[in-house]
């Protein structure tokens, strides 16, 4: 599944310890791209976005600037909605992107999806003339996240320059974080569904979201998510599954369990082909949700979706 190191695609991690190091490394990367006539995009957390804007000055107007805490809140949305969305619009030639999907504020529930995202970038962009630089704050991130960066990036840039990562093994990271999800609370609503009860499952999810205080626009999105997920279970699994609903920590949690298996870890993380029918359900779910986690094995799949209540 993973792309081998080398080739036209480049995906270095950039390790930094201070704002000055961050600015020095990222601004040099951006300006080198602009000087070469390459399209450049930056998607990082707001504080670092402000540092880059200030240092780039007038050059910032030539760079696509995005807040990763918004655009990449759900890590499963970053490849199709941020990286491919920018790279695919360019006419040709090399494209440069700075993407910082992992920051100190990421929750333990979010991080596994972030690590898998970093690993899957390598396969998603294999063979393309794209460079994606991923900054990592060594002073704020725990050691295991830094260790994972060595496995998800073919090269690492540090104070001594760029070196090849001997630990590069993105497939291992994808599998490591394909792990069972925490059990729902005992108060969760549990609803079995099949092909004849899909509409009822959507309505139950909408009613639950409304009772939890969610606004109508987001309730409509919950209905879409549950509709797509349960329909996928009916079509691709054993004809049905189980829907679990609960609210906690200002989020609505929807969990769908079925007997199917998602064999492709990039499912729902690549833009849909205009010529291929289907394949849009997980993509839509990733686009709408604040977090998507998947645990899948040949014996069955659990899809967990989080949506902020406000």
C-alpha positions in Angstrom: 0.0 0.0 0.0 2.7 2.5 0.9 4.8 4.4 -1.5 8.5 3.8 -1.6 10.8 6.6 -0.6 12.1 8.6 -3.6 10.4 9.5 -6.9 8.8 12.8 -7.7 6.7 13.0 -4.6 8.5 14.4 -1.5 7.1 14.3 2.0 9.6 15.5 4.6 8.8 16.1 8.3 10.2 19.3 9.7 11.3 19.2 13.3 11.4 22.6 15.1 11.9 23.7 18.7 11.1 27.4 18.6 9.1 30.0 16.7 12.3 31.3 15.2 13.2 27.8 13.9 9.6 27.4 12.6 9.7 30.7 10.7 13.2 30.1 9.3 12.4 26.6 7.9 8.9 27.2 6.6 9.5 30.7 5.1 12.5 29.4 3.2 10.4 26.6 1.9 7.7 28.9 0.7 10.0 31.5 -0.8 12.0 28.8 -2.7 8.7 27.6 -4.2 7.6 31.1 -5.2 11.0 31.8 -6.7 10.7 28.7 -8.8 7.2 29.7 -10.0 5.6 26.8 -8.0 2.1 27.2 -6.5 2.3 27.2 -2.7 -0.3 26.5 -0.1 0.0 26.6 3.7 -2.4 24.9 6.1 -1.3 25.2 9.7 -2.8 26.1 13.1 -3.7 29.9 13.6 -0.7 30.9 15.7 1.8 29.5 13.1 -0.3 30.9 10.3 0.1 34.4 11.8 3.9 33.9 12.1 4.1 33.0 8.5 1.9 35.9 7.3 4.0 38.4 9.3 7.4 37.1 8.0 6.3 36.7 4.4 4.9 40.2 4.2 3.8 41.0 0.7 4.7 37.5 -0.5 1.8 36.1 1.7 -0.6 37.3 -1.0 0.8 34.7 -3.4 0.3 31.8 -1.0 -3.0 30.0 -0.3 -3.3 30.3 3.5 -5.6 27.9 5.4 -6.4 27.3 9.1 -5.7 23.6 9.6 -7.8 23.6 12.8 -10.8 24.4 10.6 -10.0 22.8 7.3 -8.4 19.7 8.8 -10.3 19.4 12.0 -11.2 15.9 10.8 -7.9 14.4 9.6 -9.8 12.2 7.1 -10.8 15.4 5.3 -7.2 16.7 4.8 -6.1 14.7 1.8 -9.2 15.3 -0.4 -10.3 18.6 1.0 -7.0 20.4 1.5 -4.0 18.7 -0.2 -5.7 17.3 -3.4 -8.1 20.3 -3.5 -5.1 22.6 -4.0 -2.7 20.3 -6.0 -5.4 19.2 -8.4 -6.3 22.7 -9.4 -2.7 23.5 -10.6 -1.9 23.4 -14.3 1.3 21.3 -14.0 4.7 21.3 -12.6 5.7 20.9 -9.0 3.4 22.1 -6.2 4.5 22.9 -2.6 2.3 22.6 0.5 3.0 23.0 4.2 0.6 20.9 6.2 0.6 20.8 10.0 -2.1 18.3 11.0 -0.6 17.4 14.4 -0.4 20.0 17.1 -0.5 19.9 20.9 -4.2 20.5 21.1 -5.1 17.3 19.3 -7.1 14.9 21.5 -6.2 11.3 22.1 -9.3 10.3 20.1 -8.1 12.5 17.1 -4.5 11.5 17.1 -4.7 8.0 15.6 -6.6 9.4 12.6 -3.9 12.1 12.3 -1.1 9.5 12.3 -2.9 7.4 9.7 -3.4 10.5 7.6 0.3 11.2 7.6 1.1 7.6 6.6 -1.5 7.6 3.8 -0.3 10.8 2.2 2.6 8.7 0.8 0.3 6.4 -1.2 -2.2 9.1 -2.1 0.5 11.3 -3.9 2.8 8.6 -5.1 4.3 9.6 -8.5 3.1 13.2 -8.3 5.3 16.3 -8.5 4.2 17.5 -5.1 6.2 18.4 -2.0 4.4 18.4 1.4 6.3 19.7 4.3 4.9 18.7 7.7 6.1 20.6 10.8 6.4 19.0 14.2 6.9 20.9 17.4 9.4 18.9 19.4 8.8 21.0 22.5 5.1 20.5 22.6 4.4 17.0 21.2 4.8 13.8 23.2 7.6 11.4 22.2 5.4 8.8 20.6 4.1 11.4 18.1 7.6 12.3 17.1 8.5 8.7 16.8 5.6 8.1 14.5 6.7 11.0 12.3 9.9 9.1 11.6 7.8 6.2 10.3 5.3 8.3 8.2 7.9 10.5 6.5 10.6 9.2 4.1 12.9 12.1 5.2 13.2 14.4 8.3 14.5 17.9 8.3 16.2 19.0 11.5 19.0 21.3 12.7 21.6 19.3 10.7 19.6 19.3 7.5 17.5 16.6 5.8 18.2 13.0 6.5 16.6 9.7 5.3 14.4 8.1 7.9 15.6 4.5 8.6 12.3 4.0 10.5 10.1 4.8 7.5 7.2 2.3 7.5 3.8 4.0 6.8 2.0 0.7 6.5 2.9 -0.2 10.1 1.4 3.1 11.3 -1.8 2.6 9.4 -2.2 -0.9 11.0 -1.0 0.2 14.4 -3.8 2.8 14.7 -6.5 0.5 13.2 -7.4 -0.3 16.7 -10.6 -1.0 18.6 -12.5 2.0 19.7 -13.5 2.8 23.3 -16.8 1.4 24.4 -19.8 3.7 24.3 -21.4 4.7 27.6 -24.1 2.5 29.0 -26.6 5.3 28.3 -26.0 5.2 24.5 -29.1 4.6 22.3 -28.7 1.4 20.4 -30.7 0.7 17.2 -30.4 -2.2 14.9 -31.1 -1.4 11.2 -31.4 -3.2 7.9 -32.5 -2.2 4.4 -36.1 -1.7 5.5 -35.4 0.6 8.4 -32.8 3.1 7.0 -35.3 6.0 7.1 -36.1 5.2 10.7 -32.4 5.2 11.6 -31.9 8.6 10.0 -34.9 10.0 11.9 -33.7 8.6 15.2 -30.3 10.2 14.7 -31.9 13.5 13.8 -34.2 13.4 16.8 -31.3 12.5 19.1 -29.2 15.4 17.8 -32.1 17.8 18.2 -32.7 16.7 21.8 -29.0 17.2 22.5 -29.2 20.8 21.4 -27.7 20.7 17.9 -28.8 23.3 15.4 -30.9 22.4 12.4 -28.1 22.8 9.8 -25.9 20.3 11.6 -28.9 18.0 12.2 -29.3 17.8 8.4 -25.6 16.9 8.2 -26.1 14.2 10.8 -29.0 12.7 8.8 -26.7 12.7 5.7 -23.9 11.0 7.6 -26.1 8.4 9.2 -27.9 7.8 5.9 -24.7 7.2 4.0 -23.1 5.1 6.7 -26.1 2.8 7.2 -26.7 2.5 3.5 -23.1 1.4 3.1 -23.7 -1.3 5.7 -26.7 -2.6 3.9 -25.0 -2.7 0.5 -21.5 -3.7 1.5 -21.8 -5.7 4.7 -24.3 -8.3 5.8 -27.4 -6.3 5.0 -27.5 -4.2 8.1 -25.8 -3.3 11.3 -26.1 -1.4 14.6 -26.3 2.3 15.2 -25.2 3.8 18.5 -25.9 7.4 19.6 -24.7 9.4 22.6 -23.6 12.9 23.5 -20.5 13.8 25.5 -18.0 16.6 25.7 -20.2 18.9 23.6 -20.2 16.4 20.8 -22.7 14.1 19.2 -21.2 10.6 18.8 -22.6 8.2 16.1 -21.2 4.7 15.8 -22.1 2.2 13.1 -21.1 -1.4 13.5 -21.5 -4.0 10.7 -20.0 -7.2 9.4 -18.2 -5.7 6.4 -14.5 -5.0 5.9 -12.9 -1.8 4.4 -9.9 -3.3 2.6 -8.6 0.0 1.2 -7.3 2.4 4.0 -7.6 5.3 1.5 -11.4 4.7 1.1 -13.1 8.1 1.7 -9.8 10.0 1.7 -9.4 10.6 -2.1 -11.5 12.8 -4.4 -14.2 10.9 -6.1 -13.7 10.1 -9.8 -16.2 11.6 -12.1 -16.3 8.5 -14.2 -16.6 5.9 -11.4 -20.0 5.3 -9.9 -20.2 5.1 -6.1 -17.4 5.5 -3.7 -18.6 8.8 -2.3 -20.3 7.8 1.0 -17.2 7.8 3.2 -15.9 10.9 1.3 -19.0 12.8 2.2 -18.9 11.6 5.8 -15.3 12.8 6.1 -16.3 16.1 4.6 -19.1 16.8 7.0 -17.8 15.3 10.3 -15.5 16.8 12.9 -13.8 13.4 13.4 -14.1 10.0 11.8 -12.4 7.0 13.2 -12.6 3.5 11.6 -11.6 0.1 13.1 -11.9 -2.5 10.4 -11.0 -6.2 10.3 -12.2 -9.1 8.1 -14.8 -9.9 10.8 -16.4 -6.5 10.8 -16.1 -2.7 10.8 -16.8 0.0 13.4 -17.3 3.6 12.1 -17.2 6.3 14.7 -18.3 9.9 13.8 -18.1 13.0 16.1 -20.0 16.2 15.4 -19.8 19.3 17.6 -23.2 20.2 19.0 -22.6 23.9 18.3 
